[in-house]
Amino acid sequence: FLMSFELARSDVVTAALAAKAAWAGPPTPLALEFQNVTVIELERQTVPYVCVEIHFLDGEQLSFGQTKVVADYGQIHIIAHTPGNAGTLTGQKILDHFRTFFELKNFSVIRTKTAQGAASYESKGWDCWPIVIPFWFHRLVT
């Protein structure tokens, strides 16, 4: 019951790497970017890629007493990036593939809910197609 943000992040990284390894493309290989790790060099990138982010958002106390159970809540953001005006279908295929590795799962630390679509947007010449997967985990506080 000794859970932490780092252990929760490890669940997400493990699932993202498994999804990347199972990707059949195109593009092959699929570039995968994490927050502050394996950052894509946009001036060199010419084919679609995917970014996985983890956001810790909220928490609540679930019990009273000397040792308290706390629920931490967050979201996994999976964003498929495609060259501007050239990749809606590829972006959706990437999201469909990655979603199966994340939604409604019981990982070693986190539990996830269903994926939710989010509005697409443009960034630096790339079309960005996000989905958001809420998660939670419990930990003890003394």
C-alpha positions as CSV (number, residue, x, y, z in Angstrom):
1,F,0.0,0.0,0.0
2,L,3.1,2.2,-0.2
3,M,2.3,4.0,-3.4
4,S,3.9,7.1,-4.9
5,F,3.8,9.4,-7.9
6,E,6.9,7.8,-9.2
7,L,5.4,4.3,-9.1
8,A,2.2,5.6,-10.8
9,R,4.4,7.2,-13.5
10,S,6.2,3.9,-13.9
11,D,2.9,2.2,-14.7
12,V,2.2,4.7,-17.5
13,V,5.7,4.5,-19.0
14,T,5.6,0.7,-19.0
15,A,2.2,0.7,-20.8
16,A,3.4,3.3,-23.3
17,L,6.5,1.3,-24.2
18,A,4.4,-1.8,-24.6
19,A,2.0,0.1,-27.0
20,K,4.9,1.4,-29.0
21,A,6.5,-2.1,-29.3
22,A,3.2,-3.5,-30.5
23,W,2.6,-0.7,-33.1
24,A,2.6,-2.1,-36.7
25,G,2.6,1.2,-38.5
26,P,2.9,3.1,-40.6
27,P,4.9,5.0,-39.5
28,T,7.5,2.4,-38.4
29,P,9.1,2.9,-36.0
30,L,6.6,5.2,-34.2
31,A,8.4,7.9,-32.3
32,L,7.2,8.2,-28.7
33,E,7.7,11.3,-26.6
34,F,7.3,11.5,-22.8
35,Q,7.2,14.6,-20.7
36,N,10.8,15.9,-20.5
37,V,12.1,12.6,-21.8
38,T,12.8,11.6,-25.4
39,V,11.8,15.0,-26.7
40,I,11.0,15.0,-30.4
41,E,13.1,17.4,-32.5
42,L,10.3,18.9,-34.6
43,E,12.6,20.4,-37.2
44,R,13.8,16.9,-38.0
45,Q,10.5,15.0,-37.5
46,T,8.5,14.4,-40.7
47,V,6.2,11.6,-39.9
48,P,3.5,11.2,-37.2
49,Y,4.5,10.6,-33.6
50,V,2.8,10.2,-30.2
51,C,3.3,11.9,-26.9
52,V,2.3,10.5,-23.5
53,E,1.9,12.8,-20.5
54,I,0.9,12.1,-16.9
55,H,-0.8,14.8,-14.9
56,F,-1.5,14.5,-11.1
57,L,-4.5,16.7,-10.5
58,D,-6.3,16.1,-7.2
59,G,-6.6,14.0,-4.1
60,E,-8.9,13.3,-1.2
61,Q,-8.8,11.7,2.3
62,L,-10.8,8.5,2.4
63,S,-10.4,7.5,6.0
64,F,-9.7,8.9,9.5
65,G,-7.4,7.7,12.2
66,Q,-3.6,7.6,12.8
67,T,-3.0,6.2,9.3
68,K,-5.1,7.7,6.6
69,V,-6.0,6.3,3.2
70,V,-5.7,9.0,0.5
71,A,-6.9,8.7,-3.1
72,D,-4.8,10.6,-5.7
73,Y,-6.4,11.4,-9.1
74,G,-4.8,12.2,-12.4
75,Q,-5.0,12.0,-16.1
76,I,-3.0,10.3,-18.8
77,H,-2.9,12.4,-22.0
78,I,-2.1,10.6,-25.2
79,I,-1.6,13.0,-28.1
80,A,-1.0,11.8,-31.7
81,H,0.8,14.4,-33.8
82,T,0.5,14.4,-37.6
83,P,1.9,16.8,-40.2
84,G,-0.5,19.7,-40.7
85,N,-3.6,18.9,-42.8
86,A,-2.2,15.4,-43.7
87,G,-3.0,12.9,-41.1
88,T,-6.4,12.6,-39.5
89,L,-6.7,8.9,-40.2
90,T,-3.2,8.1,-39.0
91,G,-3.8,10.2,-35.8
92,Q,-7.0,8.3,-35.1
93,K,-5.3,4.9,-35.7
94,I,-2.5,5.8,-33.3
95,L,-5.0,6.8,-30.6
96,D,-7.1,3.7,-31.2
97,H,-4.0,1.5,-30.8
98,F,-2.7,3.3,-27.6
99,R,-6.1,3.5,-26.0
100,T,-6.3,-0.3,-25.7
101,F,-3.2,-0.4,-23.6
102,F,-4.5,2.2,-21.1
103,E,-8.3,2.3,-20.6
104,L,-10.1,0.3,-17.9
105,K,-6.9,-1.3,-16.7
106,N,-5.7,-2.3,-13.2
107,F,-1.9,-1.6,-13.3
108,S,0.4,-2.4,-10.4
109,V,-0.4,1.1,-8.8
110,I,-3.0,3.0,-10.9
111,R,-6.5,2.1,-12.1
112,T,-7.8,3.8,-15.2
113,K,-11.2,4.8,-16.4
114,T,-12.4,5.0,-20.1
115,A,-10.7,7.2,-22.6
116,Q,-12.3,10.6,-23.4
117,G,-11.8,12.5,-26.6
118,A,-10.5,16.1,-26.4
119,A,-10.5,18.9,-29.0
120,S,-7.8,18.7,-31.6
121,Y,-5.5,21.6,-32.0
122,E,-2.5,22.8,-34.1
123,S,1.0,23.3,-32.7
124,K,4.0,24.4,-34.7
125,G,2.7,23.0,-38.0
126,W,1.5,19.7,-36.5
127,D,-2.1,18.7,-36.0
128,C,-2.5,17.3,-32.4
129,W,-5.2,14.6,-31.6
130,P,-5.5,14.1,-27.9
131,I,-7.4,11.6,-25.7
132,V,-7.5,11.8,-21.9
133,I,-7.7,8.8,-19.6
134,P,-8.5,9.5,-16.0
135,F,-6.8,7.4,-13.3
136,W,-6.6,7.0,-9.5
137,F,-4.6,5.2,-6.9
138,H,-4.7,4.9,-3.1
139,R,-1.8,5.5,-0.6
140,L,-1.3,5.6,3.1
141,V,-0.4,8.8,5.0
142,T,0.8,8.6,8.6
